[in-house]
Amino acid sequence: MNKSPHNRVLPGFGLTLGYTIFYLSIVVLIPLSALFFKSATLSWGDFWATVTAERVIASFRLTFGAAIAAALVNALFGTLVAWVLVRYRFPGKRLADALVDLPFALPTAVAGITLATVYSANGWLGRYLEAAGIKVAFTPLGITVAMVFIGLPFVVRTVQPVLEELEPELEEAAACLGANRWQTIRRVLLPSITPAVITGFALAFARGVGEYGSIIFIAGNMPMKSEITPLLIITKLEQYDYAGATAIASVMLVISFVMLLVINILQKWSRRYAA
């Protein structure tokens, strides 16, 4: 006896859709709506003056610029790390695989203190970088380093399952047909892993934009130089300027949403191209 195609383990579409909308409203939509409603207490002139202040623009530029740079670095080196973990066997492989998840489990404040200690002028690595004329701690470069640290697992864990499903025989077949290494990478590997790399990039970018704890210790927090937007929002809240804080946060939210939307469109296009 054939079962009806409408029979499902979960309840019907109407009930599950209603629950989904209710859950998203409680967790996402209502808090975000409160953010915009609080911003609306400002007049348009005050709102525009707040979000276009020189200090705010500098924090936007630093936050989004560092997040994009860190996500690009992670997209490249995270893919390489995933490749090594999937395709090679070496002593300590399980330890290396576990270390990838360390930023997930490590409290962000601990990560920030550790990075500041390592890259400070007297730190383990900072002293050698300082001698070479490269200052990391308390500079925008230090912010990028912190974002790279907390964003790496997103790329590795997104690309790794795709590489595990990609059979090595495809590369061997390409080599047998006369393809060199670059042609194999460009025509066999990249079309298969590009959607996953873009997804990992988006996740790392979103994580970097919203990061606070691991950055404030290594940033230096100097206005117009190394002050990130989340810190500026906290400063506004400490000054009881709730409307100003929500205004900056709403602009940050809109910019992040637009950028993630563009990334999702690119991801969809890459999947269609790969297919």
Secondary structure, 3 states (H helix, E strand, C coil): CCCCCCCCCCCCHHHHHHHHHHHHHHHHHHHHHHHHHHHCCCCHHHHHHHHCCHHHHHHHHHHHHHHHHHHHHHHHHHHHHHHHHHHCCCCCHHHHHHHHCHHHHCCHHHHHHHHHHHHCCCCCCHHHHHHCCCCCCCCHHHHHHHHHHHHHHHHHHHHHHHHHHCCHHHHHHHHHCCCCHHHHHHHHHHHHHHHHHHHHHHHHHHHHHHCCHHHHHHHCCCCCCCCCHHHHHHHHHHCCCHHHHHHHHHHHHHHHHHHHHHHHHHHHHHHHHHC
